[in-house]
């Protein structure tokens, strides 16, 4: 199933519950919108996100900054974990990243849910360049948490981080 752009895109039919879950997931991560991530796959334990770094996302070597790459990997793995349980949230418990070569130009990350328990998701993701070369690889452990009400300056709800107990 294809998803809409991270921060904007074509309106989805309200009758398609899986599209509503994708829209909900992608609208709640301001940093992903800021970076310009575009979620294109969110189903069956798999995810894909497209990303082209802006000039301010590059390091002094004019390649995508490692922090932006790690964010792309983290969110791609979280999306893979959430794709089998979109009613739940996930929080990152652990992440290990290996950088193999510079991440240059348009990138795409693919994530996979490797194993799930009642409360944990074990995932991996890779970043690919336009030539389909692997630029970075990560593994991550995520905890499933109950979704919480939105918080922040425009919300009437108090700020309460999700429990990881």
Number of C-alpha atoms within 10 A of each C-alpha: 11 13 22 18 19 25 19 13 11 8 9 14 10 9 8 9 11 17 19 16 17 25 21 13 19 22 15 13 13 12 10 20 16 10 19 19 22 22 27 19 23 27 22 15 23 24 27 27 25 21 21 18 20 11 10 10 16 17 13 7 8 13 16 23 18 17 12 17 23 20 14 26 30 27 22 31 34 31 32 29 35 27 24 16 16 20 14 15 19 23 17 17 12 12 16 13 18 12 16 12 12 16 25 17 14 14 23 24 26 23 29 24 25 15 12 17 9 7 11 18 25 20 26 25 27 25 28 20 20 12 8 10 14 19 19 22 21 19 21 21 24 23 24 24 17 13 12 13 11 13 13 9 8 7 10 10 12 11 12 10 8 13 11 13 5
